[in-house]
Amino acid sequence: KQEVTQIPAALSVPEGENLVLNCSFTDSAIYNLQWFRQDPGKGLTSLLLIQSSQREQTSGRLNASLDKSSGRSTLYIAASQPGDSATYLCAVLDSNYQLIWGAGTKLIIKP
Amino acid sequence: DGGITQSPKYLFRKEGQNVTLSCEQNLNHDAMYWYRQDPGQGLRLIYYSQIVNDFQKGDIAEGYSVSREKKESFPLTVTSAQKNPTAFYLCASSPGQRTSGRGNEQYFGPGTRLTVT
């Protein structure tokens, strides 16, 4: 059964730093992997979607990588800002076309 | 504006009462989903529907029911049989093509926080 893990559960860094969030999954048979952002008490906003055949996707200061063989993805945030503070969730689309979710990493950027 | 709406944002009910959460989308998406989110856990799928008049149980369907009479609407009823209903409920939709492409990309509503006392 596919399991998705995000480590760390929480992260606090000073403004301006580059940072990496990690996501791992147990079954490499996925169609894609998505990174989402969730602000407190709000819905989810899709940030990046990486197809299983791709290695990375970039959007602005965000870069997501995918290594399917090792079951890992990273979300790189460059030059972090206080507005980046949120919970970041990753999810994989498994072989049954179901999204399997990690528990998220709560990110705090200190001004 | 196209999007997904959920209402209400906050909902309070007494134990033993059924309650229905609304989800509407005007994205012309075929597929719709209901998730439950609890602190420290990933989202868990309650029910999903790939097409009108059809829906499937997710991982935690017990104590919940849904209907899909219209493409735009996918209401979720939390019944008194749900043992621990207090949670944040998220509705999502996707174009619905069962491919590895963006047809499966899900778009989320703002959520409903249900508190049962």
Interface residues (C-beta under 8 A of the other chain):
Chain A: V4 A9 Y31 N32 Q34 F36 G41 K42 G43 L44 T45 S46 L49 Q51 S52 S53 L89 A91 L93 Y97 Q98 L99 I100 W101 G102 A103 G104
Chain B: I4 Q6 G40 Q41 G42 L43 R44 L45 G58 F88 L90 A92 R98 T99 S100 G101 R102 N104 E105 Q106 Y107 F108 G109 P110 G111 R113
